[in-house]
């Protein structure tokens, strides 16, 4: 019985290691937290795509900012040059509202204000 008690005491003593002995020796990165996985990466200043359909091109360009890659085309089929963005109404947009841009090109189809889409 005393041998069994000695074995148990030896085993318990081995479990009580000092903090210096339990420090990890490798420098493996810690796993990502739930917060870091739930936060999508977006371009600085550009969040999810708003719904611009019905608004004017100039306002959309101002809201997206200079860092956005925006292409605007004439939706009337007349292939007109879009010189004054304030005179043009957005009929179509890609990507759709809510889409995270992440460097994607924004495409607007527009007509002159007063024209129907």
N, C-alpha and C positions, 0 to 999 in steps of 0.2 A: 504494500500500500504506500509506503514511503517513497518507493521508486516512482510510482504513478504521480504522487504529489510533486516530486522533483521535476518530472517531465512537464507537467502542467505549468509549474512556476517558470521553467525555462522558456516555454512557449509564450507565456504572457509577457515575459520580460522582453522578448524579441519583438513583440507587437508595439511596445512603447518606444518607438524610435524618435529621435530629436527632429525638430523642424528642418534643420540643415540637411538631414539625410533624406527628407521627403521632397525637396525641391526638384522640379523637373530639370533634367539636364539638356533636353533638346529645346530648340526655340521654335517649335511648330506654332503657327498662328492659331489663335482661338477661333472657334467656329463663328460664323456671322450670327448676329442677334436677329430676332424676329423683326425688329425695327429696320435694320439695314436691308433686309430682304423685301420688306413691304414698301420701301421708298423707291419708286422708279427714278431712274436717272433721266433728266431732261436737260436741254440746252439752257444755259444761263439766260434768264429773262423770258424764256418761252415755256409756258406750261402746256396743258392740254389744249387742243385746237378748239377755239370758240366757234359758234355758229354765225358765220358772216353772211349767209344768203339773205338778200334783200337790202343789205347795207351797201355803203359805197366803198370803192376800192381804196381811196385815200385813207379813210378811217381804219380800214383793216390793216393797211400797211403801217400806219402809226401804232396800232395796238400790237402788232407782231414785232415791231422794232427792226432795226437795221441788221440784226444777226440772222433773221429769217431769210431763207431762199424762196422767193415768191415769183411765180410766173403768171402773167395775166394775158388772156387771149380774148378776142372778140367773139362772143357767142352768136352773133347775128349771122355769121357766115360771110360777112363782107370783108373780113380780114383787115379791119381798120387798125391804124396805129393808136395806141392808148397813151396819149400825151398828157392830158390833165386828168389824173386819177379821180379827182373830186367829181367829175362829170360822168363817171361810170358806176353802174349798179351791179352788184355781184348776183349772178344767177346760179352758178354751180361752184362747188368747192371740193377739193381733195387735199388732204384727207378729210374724213367726216368729223363732225363735232365730237370732242372728247378724246380723240386720238392723240397719243403722246408723240410729239413731233420728232424728237431725237435726231435732228438733222435732215429729216425728210423734206423734200421739195413741196411747197404749198402751191397749188394750182387753182386759179380762179378763172371761171368763164364769166364774162361781163358784157353788158350792153349799155348804151348811153341812157342816162336818166330820162324817163319819159317813154322809153321803148319797153315792150314786153319781152320777157325772157323766152 
